[in-house]
């Protein structure tokens, strides 16, 4: 009878270590997945990403204003150039 009890205790101990190992693997996998999710979320929606987005939007507005001012300056300079060369837009230019 004691032999049967010893075998039963061995099976319980082996089964228990396998169960703990399984739950430890599941828990570690869960920690890795959550950690990776937090990392990706921080990269996409973190403070640094927001700062970069706001800086890019500000730079876009500044560049659009610069383009408009350069277009106006270019039109004025072209008009001045044609006036200095005495060229008519209707003439052939040569």
C-alpha positions in Angstrom: 0.0 0.0 0.0 2.8 2.4 0.8 4.2 1.8 -2.7 1.0 3.0 -4.2 1.0 6.1 -2.1 4.6 6.9 -3.0 3.7 6.5 -6.7 0.7 8.8 -6.2 2.8 11.4 -4.5 5.4 11.3 -7.3 2.6 11.8 -9.9 1.2 14.7 -8.0 4.7 16.3 -7.6 5.4 15.8 -11.4 2.0 17.1 -12.4 2.3 20.1 -10.1 5.7 21.1 -11.5 4.4 20.8 -15.1 1.3 22.9 -14.2 3.5 25.6 -12.6 5.8 25.5 -15.6 2.8 26.0 -17.9 1.4 28.9 -16.0 4.9 30.5 -15.7 5.2 30.3 -19.5 1.8 31.8 -20.0 2.5 34.6 -17.5 5.9 35.4 -19.1 4.3 35.5 -22.5 1.6 37.8 -21.3 4.3 40.1 -19.7 6.2 40.2 -23.0 3.1 41.0 -25.1 1.9 43.7 -22.7 5.4 45.2 -22.6 5.6 45.2 -26.4 2.2 46.8 -26.6 3.2 49.6 -24.2 6.4 50.2 -26.2 4.6 50.4 -29.6 1.9 52.6 -28.0 4.5 54.9 -26.7 6.3 55.1 -30.0 3.0 55.9 -31.9 1.2 58.1 -29.4 3.9 59.2 -26.9 5.0 62.7 -26.1 7.9 62.7 -28.5 5.7 61.7 -31.4 3.2 64.4 -30.6 6.0 67.0 -30.4 7.3 65.9 -33.8 3.8 66.1 -35.3 3.3 69.6 -33.9 6.7 70.8 -35.1 6.0 69.4 -38.6 2.6 71.1 -38.8 4.2 74.4 -37.7 7.0 74.0 -40.3 4.4 73.3 -43.0 2.6 76.5 -42.3 5.8 78.5 -42.3 6.9 77.0 -45.6 3.5 77.7 -47.2 3.8 81.3 -46.2 7.3 81.4 -47.6 6.2 80.0 -50.9 3.5 82.6 -51.2 5.9 85.4 -50.4 8.4 84.1 -52.9 5.7 83.9 -55.6 4.8 87.5 -55.0 8.5 88.6 -55.0 9.0 86.6 -58.2 6.1 88.3 -60.0 7.4 91.7 -59.0 11.0 90.9 -60.1 9.7 89.4 -63.5 7.7 92.6 -64.1 10.8 94.7 -63.3 13.0 92.6 -65.5 10.6 92.9 -68.5 10.3 96.7 -68.0 14.1 97.0 -68.0 14.5 94.9 -71.1 11.6 96.8 -72.8 10.0 93.6 -73.8 6.3 93.4 -74.5 4.5 90.2 -73.6 2.9 90.4 -77.1 6.2 90.8 -78.9 8.4 87.8 -79.9 11.1 89.0 -77.5 13.9 89.1 -80.1 
